[in-house]
Amino acid sequence: MPPEKGDDELEPGEIPGVPRPREQTDLLGQEAAERAFREAIGAGRLHHAWLIGGPKGIGKATLAFRVARHLLARGDGAGVPDSLALPPGHTVARQVAGLSHPNLVLLRRQKAPGAKTVPTQIGVDAARRALHLFSATSADAGYRICIVDCADELNLASANALLKVIEEPPPRSLFLIVSHAPGRLLPTIRSRCRRLALRPLATGEVARVLRSLGPAQAGKLPQAVMSPELIERAASLSEGSVARAIDLLDPDTIGVVDEVEALLDQGDRPDWRRALKLAERLAGRDADGLYATALDTVQRRLAAEIAHRQGEPPSRLAALADAAERAAKAAREAQVYNLDRRPVVLSLFGA
C-alpha cells in the first residue's frame, strides 16, 4: 500500500489515504469492461481512442491505468491475455504509479508553477504539453498512451486540442478518456471513440472495498469508527460508487441522511420541530458538507420516486418533477445570493 498522502499532496478528485487510480492494481466489479479490452488486444484491433464512461468512483480511471500498464509492459502479445494485471513490483507498474514512464501522459487539472490554487478546468496549455508526447518518436517503438481524467473538465480549447490529435493519431497511439457524463462531451470527440460504459458496483463490492481500507484511510476516520454496521450502511447508500460510500463513512453524514429520509417518510405532515432542528444544524458555517448531503438526499429520493412511479398519470409525475426543480432552484439561489439556509431546508419538506 502506498504511503498515506498529505492534504497538500492531494490531486483533484483524490481522497486522503486512498490509493490513486494509477497506484491501484486491483479492479473490482468491472470484469466485462476489462474483457472488452482483452478481446480487442487479442484480436489486434485495439481502437486508438476509448471513452470510458460511468458515475464517479466506480473504477474508470483504475481501468484506464490497468490497460496502460499492460500495454506498456507487454504490448499486444499473441492471443487474448488472461488478465491485464501487472504485479505492483514490476518496473512499469512503478513507473506508471510515479507518472515517470516516457510513453505515458496523464491529462488532468493541475496547479501551474507558482499558482496557489488548482484550476477548475483543463486549460489548452496543459493539453498541448501533454499531447506533445504524440509529436515525438516513441521511446521504444511501443504504445504512446494518454489518459484523460476526466474529460468533463476540458474547456472548449483543450477539447479541440485533444480532438485534433485523435482525428489523426500517430501509429500505436492510445487515448483512454475518462468521463462521468460522456453525453456532454463534444460530439466530434464521442464519434471518434469506442464507447465503454462501466456499471455501478454491487453493494457487496463497495463494502468489500471499504473493508480493505486501513485505519488512516477513508477520510482519515479511525478504524474504531469504521464499524461493520457503518460500512454496510454506507455501501447500501452508495449507489455503486466507492467515492460516494467513502463520503458516507462518517457518522454525522449518515445521521443527516437518516434524518432527511425520516422526515420525507412523514409525507405532507412532517415533524416541523424536528425539521427546524435539522435546518438550524445545516445553517452553520461549518456545515457545508452536511448541507450538500441533505440536498443530495432529497434529490435522489425524488428521482427514485419518479422512476418508481413511471406507470402513474403524467400529472402526478409532473408534480414530483416540479418539486425536484423547485428544491434545486431554491438551493441554487441560496448559494448565489448567500441566503439563510434554514428556509431552504424547511421548504424541502414542505414541497
Secondary structure as the mmCIF struct_conf table of DSSP 4:
data_model
#
loop_
_struct_conf.conf_type_id
_struct_conf.id
_struct_conf.beg_label_comp_id
_struct_conf.beg_label_asym_id
_struct_conf.beg_label_seq_id
_struct_conf.end_label_comp_id
_struct_conf.end_label_asym_id
_struct_conf.end_label_seq_id
HELX_LH_PP_P HELX_LH_PP_P1 PRO A 2 GLY A 6
HELX_RH_3T_P HELX_RH_3T_P1 ASP A 7 GLU A 9
HELX_LH_PP_P HELX_LH_PP_P2 LEU A 10 GLU A 11
TURN_TY1_P TURN_TY1_P1 PRO A 12 GLY A 13
TURN_TY1_P TURN_TY1_P2 PRO A 16 GLY A 17
BEND BEND1 VAL A 18 VAL A 18
HELX_LH_PP_P HELX_LH_PP_P3 PRO A 19 ARG A 20
TURN_TY1_P TURN_TY1_P3 PRO A 21 GLU A 23
BEND BEND2 GLY A 29 GLY A 29
HELX_RH_AL_P HELX_RH_AL_P1 GLU A 31 ALA A 43
TURN_TY1_P TURN_TY1_P4 GLY A 44 GLY A 44
BEND BEND3 HIS A 48 HIS A 48
STRN STRN1 ALA A 49 GLY A 53
BEND BEND4 PRO A 55 PRO A 55
TURN_TY1_P TURN_TY1_P5 LYS A 56 GLY A 57
BEND BEND5 ILE A 58 GLY A 59
HELX_RH_AL_P HELX_RH_AL_P2 LYS A 60 ARG A 74
BEND BEND6 ASP A 76 ASP A 76
BEND BEND7 ALA A 78 GLY A 79
BEND BEND8 ASP A 82 ASP A 82
TURN_TY1_P TURN_TY1_P6 PRO A 88 GLY A 89
BEND BEND9 HIS A 90 HIS A 90
HELX_RH_AL_P HELX_RH_AL_P3 THR A 91 ALA A 97
TURN_TY1_P TURN_TY1_P7 GLY A 98 LEU A 99
TURN_TY1_P TURN_TY1_P8 PRO A 102 ASN A 103
STRN STRN2 LEU A 104 LEU A 107
HELX_LH_PP_P HELX_LH_PP_P4 LYS A 111 ALA A 112
TURN_TY1_P TURN_TY1_P9 PRO A 113 GLY A 114
BEND BEND10 LYS A 116 THR A 117
BEND BEND11 THR A 120 GLN A 121
STRN STRN3 ILE A 122 ILE A 122
HELX_RH_AL_P HELX_RH_AL_P4 VAL A 124 LEU A 131
HELX_RH_3T_P HELX_RH_3T_P2 HIS A 132 SER A 135
BEND BEND12 ALA A 136 ALA A 136
BEND BEND13 ALA A 139 GLY A 142
STRN STRN4 ARG A 144 ASP A 149
TURN_TY1_P TURN_TY1_P10 CYS A 150 CYS A 150
HELX_RH_3T_P HELX_RH_3T_P3 ALA A 151 GLU A 153
STRN STRN5 LEU A 154 LEU A 154
HELX_RH_AL_P HELX_RH_AL_P5 LEU A 156 GLU A 167
BEND BEND14 GLU A 168 GLU A 168
HELX_LH_PP_P HELX_LH_PP_P5 PRO A 169 PRO A 170
TURN_TY1_P TURN_TY1_P11 PRO A 171 ARG A 172
STRN STRN6 SER A 173 SER A 179
BEND BEND15 HIS A 180 HIS A 180
HELX_RH_3T_P HELX_RH_3T_P4 PRO A 182 ARG A 184
BEND BEND16 LEU A 185 LEU A 185
HELX_RH_AL_P HELX_RH_AL_P6 PRO A 187 SER A 191
TURN_TY1_P TURN_TY1_P12 ARG A 192 ARG A 192
BEND BEND17 CYS A 193 CYS A 193
STRN STRN7 ARG A 194 ALA A 197
HELX_LH_PP_P HELX_LH_PP_P6 LEU A 198 ALA A 202
HELX_RH_AL_P HELX_RH_AL_P7 THR A 203 SER A 212
BEND BEND18 LEU A 213 LEU A 213
TURN_TY1_P TURN_TY1_P13 PRO A 215 ALA A 216
TURN_TY1_P TURN_TY1_P14 ALA A 218 LYS A 220
TURN_TY1_P TURN_TY1_P15 GLN A 223 VAL A 225
BEND BEND19 MET A 226 MET A 226
HELX_RH_AL_P HELX_RH_AL_P8 PRO A 228 LEU A 237
BEND BEND20 SER A 238 SER A 238
TURN_TY1_P TURN_TY1_P16 GLU A 239 GLY A 240
HELX_RH_AL_P HELX_RH_AL_P9 VAL A 242 ASP A 247
TURN_TY1_P TURN_TY1_P17 LEU A 248 LEU A 248
BEND BEND21 ASP A 250 ASP A 250
HELX_RH_AL_P HELX_RH_AL_P10 PRO A 251 ASP A 265
TURN_TY1_P TURN_TY1_P18 GLN A 266 ASP A 268
BEND BEND22 ARG A 269 ARG A 269
HELX_RH_AL_P HELX_RH_AL_P11 TRP A 272 LEU A 282
TURN_TY1_P TURN_TY1_P19 ALA A 283 ALA A 283
BEND BEND23 GLY A 284 GLY A 284
TURN_TY1_P TURN_TY1_P20 ARG A 285 ASP A 286
HELX_RH_AL_P HELX_RH_AL_P12 ASP A 288 HIS A 308
TURN_TY1_P TURN_TY1_P21 ARG A 309 GLY A 311
BEND BEND24 GLU A 312 GLU A 312
HELX_RH_AL_P HELX_RH_AL_P13 PRO A 314 VAL A 336
TURN_TY1_P TURN_TY1_P22 TYR A 337 ASN A 338
HELX_RH_AL_P HELX_RH_AL_P14 ARG A 341 GLY A 350
#
